[in-house]
Structure formats: C-alpha cells, structure tokens
C-alpha cells in the first residue's frame, strides 16, 4: 500500500500541509503516517550543563501523542470529495532525535513513497519539537519531498510545472512524474529558461525527442522561458504560469543545487516537489 509521511510540529503551517497531504492521499489511494520528533538537549553543545529530568521527557512524549491523536481526528473528519470515497488510514508515531534522520528512517522502514511538509513552521514547542527543517531535508532527502507554502489552500492539480536544465537524467524523473499526474489527468509543462534567443535549440530538440519516445503520457507540453537568469525565470513561472505545483530535480552540480533549491522553497507561492537526482521510481 502506498504511504505518505507527514512530519508535523503542530504549527498552523504543518497542519495545513497535513490537510494537503490528505487530499493527495485520497486521490492516489495512499495511507498517511504522521510523525513528530522530540529533540532532547543531550544532542546540543550544552548537553554537559543540562539536566534533563525523565519526567519532563515523558511529559513531552505524552503531549506529542495527544497532539498527534487530535490531528488524526481532525483529518479523519475532513470531507472526501473523490467519487470512490477512498478513506486513507491515518497512523502516527513519536520519536526522539534529529528530525531529518528520524524522517529518513521512517521513509526507509515503511517504504514510504513521499514526504509532505510545510515550508515554514515552528510553534512555541519548536525548541524541542520539529521546527522548520525543510531546508536540511532538501539537502539529504533521497525520496520525493513535497513542500507546501504556509496557508496554501489545496487545489486539484490541473497543471504541473517541471523545471529542467535538459539533462538526460531528467527523463526518468519525468516518467515517474507522469505516473503521478495520471491520477489527476493533469498537464505537465516542461519548462526551460533561455537567457538568449535560440540558445540550446539542438539540446532542446534532443530532449523533447527523448520525452516523446520514453514517456508514455499525452498531456506533456514544452515552454521555453526567456529571462536574464534561471532563478528569475522559474519565479515568473511559479507566480504567472498558472501552475498548481512546481517540480524540480535537486542536484549539486547545476542551478538546482542545495542553496538555490532551499531559497526557492522559502519564496515559492505554489507547492514545490523536490525529486532527488537520478530518481526513477514510481512516485505514487
């Protein structure tokens, strides 16, 4: 069974992301696993000076479990707008340790297909509980990561933007994305930023030829973006391209590197899906 992992710190941003994940899960027939990580002072540089009573730790764990139970109840009461009425099973878990490692372990142990989380968070408990860890997770994730802007309202996916630098490795990722888009009958808009007219035309033609041969999905289109810079071009696409989600491949040796992907995630006004370099598995 497909599984979507949803980390939460119980902030409004995290709760909003959980509701978005629920809508995706209803559509693709996946279950949801909520998770919360408690970070104790023993992991800090001041560990030697900190006394950490067991009672306080147990209190945090009990508080986390109570919050997870409440969020589960809220999600279970959300209306299901899908025709077949599939209701995802919602489970949850509380763990201890670094948030990024904790999430990666859950994904591995549960063979999860995707992680969905808010782009910003941190409530009054964030000193000990999951705060805004999306940037660190972008850097280390070897799975699809879907980041939801704060207060973004779910919209059925009609058009998905796919940002590419025309690398041949993006073809497999595009094939995986097409499997996801089929659930929504969504268009995939392949987008590449041209900084000078006519630039990379041979590479564009070769890339699109490979897409035609290797990706069996009819609703794929191409659009070049004329811009002085790739960053400006993608921001224009996110804000003016009438897309419901933007997908980027994260790798270290291109414009889509750690720093840029992280900064884009913070500023994006649409959900941002980050796929690891070389991703070729079924998305969902």
Steps between C-alpha positions, in 0.01 A plus 500: 500500500628848417599718796544875539706614800396832654739651759336752730585741780127577545544853367233647268738452205555133584129437555423662165757275330339196664163595351661541158661157537160354585352628174788347303461172692127484425570542130789254466362251756785524748515479877644776719755475779533804723827534689645728762859506624601607850847647508648476849781721633744207508554575129600861559840655565383585852415140585757478778339790688139390451311279738212331320248346742335183373163640608541796262585268211198281568286811520619608156434155357150493647435849368619397154278192499199708608564752221540221244177338612320832467644566152399150394143570612496831311620335180254213530217756510615675183250451215596261222417651163615204291233299319607161633521628858834336587589582860872489581605321815676751726763379745757693702823463689718703738878463501810650652797648317594718209196571287658433161646164605174403666297572186746318276482193724119499487503526122743209480326278756150559360607507132319833478446662160510867593548749783269802523577786737450872547762744374500687830398407845626526856257557779568561868618141540749510212796512736441131563263398225523510122562851382569625148724218373398500135830653383710231666269233366536634144873452530484140625177354360527203266123493453235736356443797729191715455516841672177691557504881541359636821119537484488366141153364419482168319397516135451198274811458290429617146846614392837392638813693406814292451820707513791349309849589384453243221710237671441150365460378858178704524320267258460223758376750758252636246374146438442459875324836516271396215380203706407745777333747260275225362304489825393858437503500120729799544707668233878495541667818379869441433676831561851604408643849540674655199723795576560580130270435200572172321723376778523120544260429212671175402502385861133593533409302188695198621342514847147527364567214259599281797187607686283395206670161476533415869213666687160353423276788604301714257459815710858626483589837355815707470552868565824694491529796734696802383674655799826661602548224756368154583388607845293790368350279232385234744359756740302645210371153416392433858320831530360550148495161330165392648655181636376314807836342585863545398739204480876538516785248489745561783866449422825659605664575166238720334281803560272274704755462780456495877503875558278591206238231559477599866459870423243428232302282741474785749373748239279273291129581494400158366574152636854398411590136440871425526619176342848363573746481215464172313150431629343227285249328730121518499409826663170376645 
